[in-house]
Amino acid sequence: MTWEELKQACEACHRCSLGNTRTKTVFGTGSQTAALVFVGEAPGEQEDLSGIPFVGRAGQLFDKYLEAVGIDREEVYIANILKCRPPKNRDPESGEQDECIGFLEEQLKLIRPKLLVCLGRISAMRLIRPDYKITAEHGQWIEKNGVLMTAVYHPSLLLRDPHKKEAMLADMLEVAAKYRAIAETTSPAR
């Protein structure tokens, strides 16, 4: 399946009830050849209106972290497990995740990233391990199917609990270091 075919299938999807209440699907944004992919849980209100992930208050905070560690948002890929906003920004239900995860899996097959960073516990519980504990395990790396994966706090949590911002910065610095190391090993010789 091509990017365009996948995006069209996503925009036409009504596998769960969220397809009936969305303003726009929030497919993903960034480089389709990115070595680094960030995956959140679901779009919020601003994302539903714009069709772009992480553009609301949490997204603006996430952009500050990317800038602080020297990662250009345009060179990575950013997506969510769900492509439609749950009502009142509630947590995605497992059935909704089951119906939508195929779109993310296809995106990842097309991108073939080297690093994947889960933004928050829901993404980590779906992509890393169902019993993942974000407070105890954030920033720890594992390899899964040839991809290095970790989880960091979701930016929306940091808006509610600023005490976790320092841990987030430390985790993002480590993400940036791994990203640079991979870029050095995969860039063509000059």
Backbone torsions as a table, in degrees:
resi	resn	phi	psi	omega
1	MET	NA	135.1	177.8
2	THR	-81.8	168.3	176.3
3	TRP	-56.8	-45.9	-176.3
4	GLU	-65.7	-41.0	177.8
5	GLU	-63.8	-42.6	179.3
6	LEU	-63.9	-43.7	179.4
7	LYS	-64.0	-42.4	178.1
8	GLN	-63.1	-41.5	177.9
9	ALA	-62.8	-39.8	178.6
10	CYS	-64.2	-45.2	-178.8
11	GLU	-65.4	-26.1	-179.6
12	ALA	-92.4	-3.0	-172.4
13	CYS	-69.3	135.6	172.2
14	HIS	-139.9	36.5	-178.8
15	ARG	-65.3	-30.1	176.1
16	CYS	-126.4	172.3	-175.3
17	SER	-67.1	-17.6	-179.2
18	LEU	-64.1	-26.0	177.4
19	GLY	-63.7	-22.5	-179.4
20	ASN	-85.8	-16.7	-174.6
21	THR	-113.3	-6.3	-177.6
22	ARG	-72.4	152.8	168.6
23	THR	-86.8	-49.8	177.5
24	LYS	-139.7	151.2	168.1
25	THR	-75.5	150.0	179.2
26	VAL	-116.4	85.8	-170.5
27	PHE	-71.1	-49.9	-177.8
28	GLY	153.6	170.0	-178.7
29	THR	-151.0	153.0	176.5
30	GLY	117.0	-161.7	-176.2
31	SER	-77.1	128.5	179.1
32	GLN	-79.1	0.4	174.9
33	THR	-122.0	23.2	-174.8
34	ALA	-63.0	139.6	172.5
35	ALA	-80.2	-19.9	-175.8
36	LEU	-124.4	126.4	179.0
37	VAL	-123.1	135.3	173.0
38	PHE	-108.6	133.6	-178.8
39	VAL	-127.7	119.2	174.4
40	GLY	-95.9	-165.0	-175.5
41	GLU	-95.9	-50.2	-174.8
42	ALA	-164.6	156.6	177.6
43	PRO	-68.1	151.1	171.2
44	GLY	-101.7	-167.1	-175.6
45	GLU	-60.7	-49.3	-177.6
46	GLN	-65.3	-35.5	177.8
47	GLU	-67.5	-40.8	177.9
48	ASP	-61.1	-36.7	179.7
49	LEU	-75.2	-36.7	-174.5
50	SER	-94.5	-25.8	-174.4
51	GLY	80.3	11.6	-177.7
52	ILE	-121.8	132.1	-180.0
53	PRO	-72.8	147.0	173.6
54	PHE	56.8	59.3	175.6
55	VAL	-119.0	-9.9	177.8
56	GLY	-78.5	-159.3	-178.6
57	ARG	-59.0	-44.0	179.2
58	ALA	-64.6	-39.1	178.7
59	GLY	-65.5	-37.8	177.7
60	GLN	-65.4	-37.5	175.9
61	LEU	-67.6	-41.9	177.2
62	PHE	-58.9	-42.1	177.6
63	ASP	-59.4	-37.1	178.3
64	LYS	-65.2	-37.8	176.4
65	TYR	-66.8	-44.2	177.5
66	LEU	-57.1	-46.5	-179.8
67	GLU	-63.5	-42.0	-177.8
68	ALA	-62.2	-30.5	-178.3
69	VAL	-103.6	7.0	173.4
70	GLY	78.4	29.8	176.6
71	ILE	-108.0	126.8	178.4
72	ASP	-82.9	123.5	-178.8
73	ARG	-54.6	-33.4	-176.7
74	GLU	-72.7	-18.9	-177.7
75	GLU	-93.3	-7.4	176.3
76	VAL	-108.4	174.2	174.6
77	TYR	-117.6	137.7	-177.8
78	ILE	-126.4	127.6	-179.0
79	ALA	-146.0	179.4	175.0
80	ASN	-130.0	162.3	173.3
81	ILE	-65.0	-50.8	176.2
82	LEU	-89.6	145.2	179.4
83	LYS	-102.8	-3.6	178.0
84	CYS	-127.1	150.0	-176.8
85	ARG	-76.5	127.9	170.3
86	PRO	-71.4	147.1	179.5
87	PRO	-54.3	136.1	177.3
88	LYS	54.5	28.1	178.4
89	ASN	57.4	28.8	177.3
90	ARG	-66.1	163.9	177.6
91	ASP	-62.1	144.4	176.0
92	PRO	-63.7	135.5	176.5
93	GLU	-78.8	154.2	-176.2
94	SER	-60.9	-37.8	178.2
95	GLY	-64.2	-38.4	176.4
96	GLU	-64.6	-42.7	177.5
97	GLN	-61.2	-43.7	-179.9
98	ASP	-59.6	-40.2	-178.8
99	GLU	-72.2	-28.7	-171.2
100	CYS	-101.9	-20.6	-171.5
101	ILE	-60.6	-27.0	179.8
102	GLY	-59.6	-35.0	178.0
103	PHE	-63.7	-45.2	178.5
104	LEU	-64.3	-42.9	179.4
105	GLU	-59.2	-41.7	177.9
106	GLU	-66.7	-39.4	176.6
107	GLN	-59.1	-45.1	-178.3
108	LEU	-66.5	-34.5	175.8
109	LYS	-63.8	-39.2	179.7
110	LEU	-71.9	-40.6	-177.3
111	ILE	-75.3	-44.4	-175.2
112	ARG	56.5	59.0	-178.8
113	PRO	-70.8	160.0	173.9
114	LYS	-93.0	-30.3	-179.1
115	LEU	-127.2	140.2	175.1
116	LEU	-133.0	126.5	-179.9
117	VAL	-115.7	118.6	176.0
118	CYS	-81.2	129.0	177.1
119	LEU	-95.9	95.5	177.3
120	GLY	100.4	168.9	-173.5
121	ARG	-68.9	-36.3	-176.4
122	ILE	-66.1	-45.0	176.7
123	SER	-62.5	-43.4	179.9
124	ALA	-64.3	-39.6	-179.9
125	MET	-68.1	-27.9	179.2
126	ARG	-85.0	-39.8	-171.7
127	LEU	-98.5	-30.0	-178.8
128	ILE	-97.4	-59.0	-175.9
129	ARG	-166.3	136.1	-176.6
130	PRO	-58.8	-26.5	-179.2
131	ASP	-103.0	23.6	-179.0
132	TYR	-60.2	133.8	179.1
133	LYS	-111.3	102.6	-173.4
134	ILE	-60.7	-39.9	-177.5
135	THR	-66.4	-38.9	-178.0
136	ALA	-85.9	-28.5	-168.9
137	GLU	-114.1	-3.0	-177.8
138	HIS	-54.9	142.0	177.7
139	GLY	82.9	-8.4	177.6
140	GLN	-84.7	137.9	-175.8
141	TRP	-101.6	143.0	171.4
142	ILE	-134.5	159.6	173.2
143	GLU	-108.4	132.0	-179.3
144	LYS	-140.4	120.0	-179.5
145	ASN	53.5	38.9	177.6
146	GLY	79.1	7.8	179.9
147	VAL	-116.9	130.1	173.3
148	LEU	-77.2	128.4	-176.1
149	MET	-129.0	147.1	172.6
150	THR	-149.8	173.7	174.2
151	ALA	-131.2	146.5	174.8
152	VAL	-127.3	168.7	177.5
153	TYR	-63.0	146.2	175.2
154	HIS	-72.7	136.9	-179.4
155	PRO	-56.3	-30.8	179.3
156	SER	-66.8	-31.3	175.4
157	LEU	-64.7	-38.6	-179.0
158	LEU	-65.4	-29.0	176.2
159	LEU	-67.8	-32.2	179.8
160	ARG	-88.3	-28.2	-176.3
161	ASP	-133.8	80.3	-176.9
162	PRO	-60.9	-16.9	179.8
163	HIS	-63.9	-19.0	-178.8
164	LYS	-89.8	-1.7	-176.9
165	LYS	-63.5	-36.6	-179.4
166	GLU	-66.1	-41.5	177.4
167	ALA	-64.3	-37.8	178.3
168	MET	-63.4	-42.8	179.1
169	LEU	-62.5	-43.4	178.3
170	ALA	-60.2	-44.3	179.2
171	ASP	-63.7	-41.9	-178.6
172	MET	-69.1	-33.2	174.8
173	LEU	-63.4	-38.9	177.3
174	GLU	-67.8	-40.7	176.1
175	VAL	-58.7	-46.9	-179.2
176	ALA	-62.4	-39.4	179.7
177	ALA	-64.9	-44.0	178.3
178	LYS	-65.5	-39.5	179.8
179	TYR	-62.9	-45.1	178.8
180	ARG	-64.6	-40.8	179.0
181	ALA	-61.8	-41.7	178.8
182	ILE	-68.1	-41.0	179.2
183	ALA	-60.6	-38.1	-179.9
184	GLU	-67.9	-35.9	-178.0
185	THR	-81.3	-19.7	-177.5
186	THR	-107.6	-7.3	-179.6
187	SER	-76.3	144.7	-178.9
188	PRO	-64.9	148.2	179.8
189	ALA	-65.1	141.2	-179.1
190	ARG	-95.8	NA	NA
